[in-house]
Amino acid sequence: MTIYIPELPLDNSLFPNVNSALSEPDGLLAMGGDLNPQRIINAYNQGIFPWFSEGDPILWWSPSKRAIIKPAFCHISRSMKKVLTNSTFTVTINHAFLEVITNCAQPRHYQAETWISAAMIDAYSKLHQQGFAHSIEVWQGHQLVGGLYGVCIGRLFCGESMFSKVSNSSKIAFIALNQHLSRFSETVIDCQLQSSHLQSLGVQEVSREEFITNLQKCRNKKLNEDCWQRQAFFFKK
C-alpha cells in the first residue's frame, strides 16, 4: 500500500498539524528537513519528535497515544527502595551529557541497530550547549553505569533514551529525574511510547489530545534557573 507523507523544506521549520499524522504507521507525520536545533525545538513545542534509522530519511512522529508521568506519581517498588537505600550509586545532573547520549546510542542485546545516529548525537549535543537538552548520570565510583537524556520545553521534559550497564541503573536515573522535577510545580515528563518497564514506574498512556493539552500548559512556563545547573542529586529520605 502506498502512503503519502509531507516532505519538509529546508528553508523553514514549519510542521503539518499533528492531527494529520498517519494511523499506520501510527503517528508518522512528515519526512525530511534537517536536524537544525531550531527545527527540533519547534517540533517538541508541537508534540513532535524525530525518530529514524541511520541511512533513512529523517522521520517526524506524533503518535496517537503518548506515555507521560507527573513526577510526584513515580512508583518506587519495595525492592527499588532497598536499592536506593543500600546502593553505592551516585547521581549527577548535566555532568556528562555527551557520554550519556553516546552510551544510549550503543546497540542493545535485543536489537542490532540504533536510531541514535552520529547526526542525532551532534544535534542534541548542540541543544545541550544551548540549554535545552539535559542528562541524568548514574555512577559507580568514577564509572558511568547508567543515565538518560532529553529535551526540556518549559516545564515539560521530553525523555529521549536511557541506558544501563548494571542492574537497576536506568531505573535509578528515571527515579532521580522524577524526584528532581517533583521539586518544581506543574512539571510533566513525556516518555513518548509506553513499555512494561515504564509502566512499572508509574507511567500512564494518554491520547494525543490529552498530551497536547499538557504540553500547552507546560511549554511557556519557565523552571527555576537552578533546575538544570550542574549538580549532584540526592534521593529523598
VOMARZA-959067 format. One record per atom (N, C-alpha, C): x, y, z. Coordinates in pm, whole numbers, padded with zeros to 5 digits, always signed. Example, Ala and Ser with C-alpha at 12.3 -4.5 7.8 and 13.67 -1.06 7.14 Angstrom:
2
+01319-00569+00780/+01230-00450+00780/+01320-00330+00780/+01285-00225+00708/+01367-00106+00714/+01290+00003+00787/
This chain:
237
+00084-00119+00000/+00000+00000+00000/+00088+00125+00000/+00057+00217-00087/+00131+00342-00095/+00078+00440+00009/+00170+00502+00082/+00130+00605+00177/+00195+00736+00137/+00131+00846+00170/+00185+00977+00140/+00212+01052+00269/+00331+01106+00283/+00361+01194+00396/+00429+01318+00341/+00400+01433+00399/+00461+01558+00350/+00613+01556+00368/+00683+01618+00273/+00828+01633+00284/+00858+01777+00326/+00934+01791+00434/+00961+01923+00489/+01069+01995+00406/+01050+02123+00381/+01153+02200+00310/+01267+02236+00404/+01379+02274+00347/+01494+02313+00428/+01490+02460+00469/+01405+02539+00403/+01411+02683+00426/+01317+02734+00535/+01241+02642+00602/+01165+02684+00720/+01143+02562+00810/+01100+02586+00933/+01086+02477+01029/+00940+02451+01065/+00850+02479+00970/+00708+02455+00993/+00676+02306+00980/+00575+02260+01055/+00529+02121+01050/+00380+02115+01019/+00335+02005+00961/+00191+01986+00946/+00124+01975+01083/-00005+01996+01088/-00082+01977+01211/-00070+01832+01257/-00050+01811+01387/-00029+01675+01438/-00150+01584+01412/-00268+01642+01398/-00386+01561+01373/-00389+01499+01234/-00293+01540+01149/-00284+01480+01016/-00187+01362+01014/-00132+01325+01129/-00041+01210+01136/-00112+01082+01096/-00038+00991+01036/-00095+00865+00991/-00136+00777+01109/-00234+00692+01085/-00270+00591+01185/-00189+00463+01164/-00132+00446+01042/-00048+00329+01014/+00061+00369+00914/+00188+00374+00954/+00235+00354+01092/+00190+00467+01183/+00154+00429+01303/+00091+00523+01396/+00181+00643+01426/+00131+00760+01394/+00198+00882+01433/+00294+00942+01332/+00321+00873+01224/+00414+00928+01124/+00351+01052+01061/+00423+01164+01072/+00367+01293+01034/+00433+01354+00911/+00565+01344+00902/+00637+01411+00793/+00775+01348+00779/+00842+01383+00671/+00978+01336+00648/+01065+01452+00599/+01196+01432+00609/+01287+01530+00552/+01319+01645+00645/+01354+01758+00585/+01402+01870+00664/+01545+01844+00709/+01577+01891+00829/+01710+01870+00885/+01699+01863+01036/+01814+01847+01103/+01816+01840+01248/+01872+01969+01307/+01842+02080+01243/+01875+02209+01298/+01810+02225+01435/+01884+02274+01537/+01824+02286+01670/+01691+02361+01673/+01678+02466+01593/+01553+02541+01594/+01437+02455+01543/+01461+02371+01442/+01356+02283+01391/+01316+02181+01498/+01416+02126+01567/+01387+02026+01669/+01306+02088+01783/+01344+02206+01828/+01269+02273+01935/+01128+02305+01889/+01114+02350+01765/+00981+02377+01711/+00897+02249+01710/+00960+02137+01677/+00889+02010+01678/+00838+01976+01817/+00925+01982+01916/+00884+01948+02054/+00776+02041+02104/+00780+02166+02063/+00676+02261+02104/+00538+02223+02050/+00536+02136+01948/+00408+02094+01890/+00375+01947+01920/+00458+01882+02003/+00432+01742+02035/+00485+01646+01931/+00592+01683+01863/+00650+01605+01754/+00795+01572+01790/+00843+01455+01750/+00983+01422+01773/+01040+01346+01653/+01172+01354+01631/+01236+01280+01521/+01272+01139+01565/+01256+01044+01474/+01289+00904+01505/+01307+00831+01372/+01429+00788+01344/+01457+00724+01215/+01587+00645+01228/+01606+00551+01138/+01727+00470+01139/+01836+00536+01055/+01960+00506+01088/+02074+00561+01013/+02061+00523+00865/+02081+00620+00777/+02072+00597+00634/+01934+00622+00577/+01832+00632+00663/+01696+00660+00618/+01669+00811+00622/+01565+00857+00553/+01526+00998+00565/+01487+01029+00710/+01500+01156+00748/+01453+01198+00881/+01302+01183+00885/+01251+01114+00986/+01107+01095+01003/+01063+01165+01131/+00945+01228+01125/+00891+01305+01236/+00759+01243+01280/+00739+01229+01412/+00629+01150+01466/+00548+01226+01571/+00420+01194+01576/+00331+01237+01685/+00228+01126+01704/+00260+01025+01785/+00174+00907+01798/+00036+00940+01856/-00059+00854+01826/-00196+00875+01876/-00206+00852+02026/-00114+00774+02082/-00106+00751+02226/+00031+00798+02274/+00035+00858+02391/+00161+00911+02443/+00178+00867+02587/+00299+00831+02624/+00330+00787+02760/+00383+00906+02840/+00316+00939+02949/+00358+01053+03031/+00352+01017+03179/+00420+01096+03259/+00410+01081+03404/+00426+01219+03468/+00348+01243+03572/+00369+01360+03656/+00463+01315+03767/+00574+01384+03786/+00682+01333+03870/+00642+01286+04009/+00544+01349+04071/+00504+01310+04206/+00444+01170+04209/+00405+01117+04093/+00338+00987+04088/+00432+00874+04045/+00561+00899+04045/+00657+00793+04012/+00649+00683+04117/+00634+00559+04071/+00620+00446+04163/+00756+00383+04190/+00789+00371+04318/+00913+00307+04359/+00877+00180+04437/+00910+00065+04381/+00877-00062+04446/+00958-00079+04574/+00917-00174+04657/+00991-00200+04782/+01134-00241+04752/+01151-00324+04649/+01286-00368+04616/+01373-00252+04570/+01313-00157+04493/+01391-00042+04448/+01422+00052+04564/+01331+00062+04661/+01359+00145+04778/+01481+00091+04852/+01492-00042+04859/+01609-00102+04924/+01736-00073+04845/+01724-00080+04710/+01839-00049+04626/+01885+00095+04649/+01789+00188+04654/+01824+00328+04673/+01885+00353+04810/+01838+00279+04909/+01889+00296+05046/+02028+00238+05062/+02052+00123+05000/+02175+00048+05025/+02281+00060+04916/+02248+00124+04804/+02339+00122+04690/+02458+00216+04710/+02559+00191+04631/+02676+00278+04629/+02675+00371+04508/+02561+00378+04440/+02548+00466+04324/+02549+00613+04368/+02603+00698+04283/+02585+00841+04298/+02521+00893+04169/+02447+01002+04181/+02371+01056+04068/+02406+01202+04050/+02424+01243+03924/+02452+01383+03892/+02360+01428+03780/+02355+01559+03763/+02275+01622+03658/+02366+01706+03570/+02361+01679+03441/+02434+01758+03340/+02586+01759+03360/+02640+01647+03410/+02785+01637+03424/+02851+01570+03302/+02775+01488+03228/+02837+01408+03122/+02737+01381+03009/+02681+01489+02953/+02577+01472+02851/+02626+01389+02733/+02742+01424+02678/+02792+01353+02560/+02814+01205+02589/+02868+01174+02707/+02889+01034+02742/+02756+00960+02755/+02655+01025+02810/+02524+00961+02824/+02463+00932+02688/+02456+01031+02599/+02392+01008+02470/+02472+00908+02387/+02603+00907+02401/+02685+00810+02329/+02657+00668+02378/+02639+00652+02508/+02604+00520+02562/+02463+00480+02521/+02372+00575+02518/+02235+00545+02473/+02234+00499+02327/+02332+00544+02250/+02338+00510+02107/+02391+00369+02081/+02445+00305+02182/+02500+00171+02161/+02389+00071+02136/+02406-00024+02041/+02304-00127+02016/+02276-00208+02143/+02152-00250+02160/+02112-00330+02276/+02119-00478+02239/+02113-00564+02338/+02122-00708+02312/+02003-00758+02231/+01891-00683+02236/+01770-00726+02165/+01754-00654+02031/+01848-00567+01993/+01839-00503+01863/+01980-00470+01814/+02004-00498+01688/+02138-00483+01632/+02169-00339+01594/+02065-00258+01567/+02086-00122+01520/+02041-00021+01624/+02085+00101+01606/+02043+00210+01693/+01986+00323+01609/+01888+00394+01664/+01832+00508+01592/+01906+00636+01629/+01993+00631+01728/+02068+00750+01769/+02196+00755+01686/+02187+00817+01572/+02298+00825+01478/+02396+00934+01519/+02507+00940+01447/+02605+01046+01471/+02542+01184+01452/+02451+01195+01353/+02383+01323+01328/+02293+01360+01445/+02227+01260+01505/+02141+01286+01621/+02225+01328+01741/+02338+01261+01761/+02427+01297+01872/+02474+01441+01857/+02511+01478+01736/+02557+01614+01711/+02445+01714+01736/+02324+01684+01688/+02212+01778+01702/+02175+01798+01849/+02168+01689+01925/+02126+01701+02065/+02238+01756+02153/+02362+01735+02112/+02473+01799+02183/+02465+01951+02167/+02428+01997+02049/+02408+02141+02028/+02293+02193+02114/+02186+02113+02125/+02074+02153+02210/+02117+02159+02356/+02206+02069+02396/+02259+02073+02533/+02340+02201+02554/+02423+02235+02458/+02504+02356+02470/+02417+02482+02476/+02299+02475+02414/+02208+02589+02413/+02115+02590+02535/+02126+02488+02621/+02047+02484+02744/+01912+02417+02732/+01886+02343+02623/+01758+02274+02604/+01763+02126+02641/+01874+02059+02613/+01886+01916+02637/+01967+01891+02764/+01927+01788+02840/+01986+01764+02971/+02004+01614+02995/+02094+01585+03088/+02121+01444+03118/+02120+01418+03268/+02085+01296+03302/+02098+01242+03438/+02201+01131+03430/+02302+01133+03517/+02408+01033+03515/+02407+00951+03644/+02430+00821+03629/+02442+00731+03744/+02583+00673+03743/+02652+00683+03857/+02792+00645+03867/+02813+00538+03973/+02908+00450+03948/+02966+00364+04050/+03112+00403+04059/+03147+00471+04166/+03280+00528+04171/+03295+00631+04062/+03398+00615+03979/+03420+00708+03868/+03366+00653+03735/+03295+00541+03739/+03246+00478+03616/+03099+00514+03592/+03069+00562+03472/+02932+00592+03432/+02862+00461+03398/+02758+00425+03474/+02694+00294+03456/+02548+00305+03412/+02494+00424+03406/+02356+00440+03363/+02323+00587+03346/+02210+00612+03280/+02170+00751+03263/+02059+00767+03160/+02016+00890+03143/+01914+00923+03044/+01937+01066+02999/+01873+01100+02886/+01879+01237+02838/+01746+01274+02774/+01723+01403+02761/+01601+01450+02697/+01605+01600+02678/+01494+01654+02631/+01482+01796+02599/+01374+01857+02688/+01404+01972+02745/+01309+02040+02832/+01246+02158+02758/+01113+02154+02750/+01036+02261+02688/+00950+02323+02798/+00993+02435+02853/+00922+02493+02965/+00926+02399+03084/+00808+02351+03126/+00800+02257+03238/+00770+02114+03191/+00789+02089+03063/+00775+01954+03008/+00913+01900+02975/+00948+01784+03032/+01073+01718+02998/+01042+01604+02902/+01097+01609+02783/+01074+01508+02680/+01188+01408+02683/+01166+01295+02747/+01270+01194+02757/+01297+01129+02623/+01424+01111+02591/+01462+01054+02462/+01511+00910+02473/+01604+00883+02562/+01658+00748+02573/+01728+00733+02707/+01746+00608+02749/+01822+00579+02870/+01907+00455+02846/+02007+00435+02930/+02090+00317+02917/+02126+00265+03055/+02167+00139+03059/+02202+00075+03184/+02314-00024+03159/+02422-00010+03234/+02533-00105+03225/+02533-00204+03341/+02464-00169+03447/+02450-00259+03561/+02303-00259+03604/+02263-00361+03674/+02123-00378+03712/+02070-00255+03786/+01952-00210+03743/+01875-00102+03808/+01926+00039+03780/+02037+00055+03708/+02092+00190+03695/+02005+00283+03611/+01935+00232+03509/+01847+00318+03431/+01722+00355+03513/+01674+00261+03595/+01561+00293+03685/+01601+00402+03784/+01723+00392+03836/+01771+00493+03929/+01773+00629+03862/+01819+00636+03737/+01821+00762+03662/+01680+00817+03646/+01586+00730+03613/+01448+00774+03590/+01385+00823+03720/+01405+00750+03829/+01351+00791+03958/+01413+00924+04001/+01543+00939+03979/+01610+01064+04013/+01550+01181+03935/+01526+01161+03805/+01463+01266+03724/+01329+01306+03781/+01248+01206+03816/+01115+01235+03872/+01124+01309+04005/+01211+01263+04093/+01223+01329+04223/+01279+01471+04207/+01371+01488+04115/+01426+01622+04091/+01317+01716+04041/+01240+01672+03941/+01138+01760+03883/+01018+01778+03974/+00997+01685+04068/+00885+01699+04161/+00906+01817+04256/+01026+01868+04263/+01055+01986+04345/+01008+02114+04280/+00969+02105+04154/+00921+02220+04078/+00777+02192+04037/+00687+02284+04064/+00545+02258+04042/+00510+02250+03894/+00402+02176+03866/+00340+02169+03733/+00434+02115+03625/+00517+02019+03661/+00604+01957+03562/+00545+01825+03513/+00576+01790+03388/+00531+01665+03328/+00649+01605+03251/+00660+01472+03253/+00764+01404+03177/+00698+01326+03064/+00744+01352+02944/+00699+01280+02824/+00794+01163+02799/+00740+01042+02801/+00822+00922+02776/+00799+00867+02636/+00725+00940+02555/+00696+00906+02416/+00611+00780+02405/+00671+00661+02410/+00597+00537+02388/+00600+00450+02513/+00486+00394+02547/+00473+00312+02668/+00548+00180+02655/+00599+00130+02768/+00663-00001+02776/+00631-00060+02912/+00648-00189+02928/+00622-00252+03058/+00717-00196+03164/+00840-00167+03124/+00940-00109+03215/+00892+00026+03268/+00846+00113+03178/+00798+00244+03218/+00668+00234+03297/+00581+00144+03256/+00453+00127+03325/+00474+00088+03471/+00575+00004+03497/+00602-00039+03634/+00647+00077+03722/+00695+00184+03658/+00741+00302+03732/+00633+00410+03744/+00513+00381+03693/+00402+00473+03709/+00366+00552+03586/+00429+00524+03474/+00400+00598+03351/+00262+00557+03297/+00183+00655+03257/+00048+00632+03206/+00042+00665+03057/-00047+00598+02986/-00068+00626+02844/-00191+00715+02828/-00176+00823+02752/-00286+00915+02728/-00302+00937+02578/-00413+00995+02539/-00435+01024+02397/-00347+01140+02353/-00328+01151+02223/-00254+01264+02169/-00317+01396+02215/-00449+01403+02215/-00518+01527+02253/-00485+01566+02397/-00487+01466+02487/-00456+01495+02627/-00310+01536+02643/-00223+01470+02567/-00081+01508+02573/-00062+01651+02527/-00124+01690+02416/-00110+01826+02364/-00163+01927+02466/-00270+01892+02535/-00323+01980+02640/-00219+02002+02750/-00153+01894+02793/-00047+01906+02893/+00069+01989+02840/+00104+01966+02715/+00213+02040+02651/+00183+02189+02650/+00063+02225+02612/+00026+02367+02603/+00028+02434+02740/-00002+02359+02845/+00004+02414+02981/+00146+02435+03028/+00238+02350+02979/+00375+02349+03032/+00475+02431+02953/+00457+02441+02822/+00567+02484+02737/+00609+02629+02757/+00521+02714+02804/+00556+02856+02822/+00584+02892+02967/+00588+02792+03055/+00617+02817+03196/+00763+02782+03224/+00837+02875+03277/+00980+02855+03299/+01006+02782+03431/+01110+02700+03431/+01159+02639+03553/+01259+02734+03619/+01281+02715+03747/+01384+02792+03816/+01518+02769+03748/+01599+02872+03744/+01727+02864+03673/+01818+02755+03728/+01805+02723+03857/+01896+02625+03916/+01857+02481+03886/+01742+02461+03820/+01697+02324+03793/+01800+02244+03714/+01857+02304+03610/+01946+02231+03521/+02093+02272+03536/+02126+02338+03645/+02267+02361+03671/+02336+02229+03703/+02465+02220+03669/+02542+02102+03704/+02538+02082+03855/+02497+01963+03898/+02481+01940+04041/+02477+01792+04071/+02502+01759+04197/+02481+01623+04245/+02335+01611+04288/+02282+01489+04280/+02144+01466+04319/+02141+01370+04438/+02050+01398+04532/+02036+01311+04649/+01889+01270+04663/+01865+01140+04678/+01728+01091+04687/+01662+01134+04816/+01529+01151+04808/+01451+01185+04927/+01456+01069+05026/+01467+01102+05152/+01466+01002+05258/+01322+00961+05290/
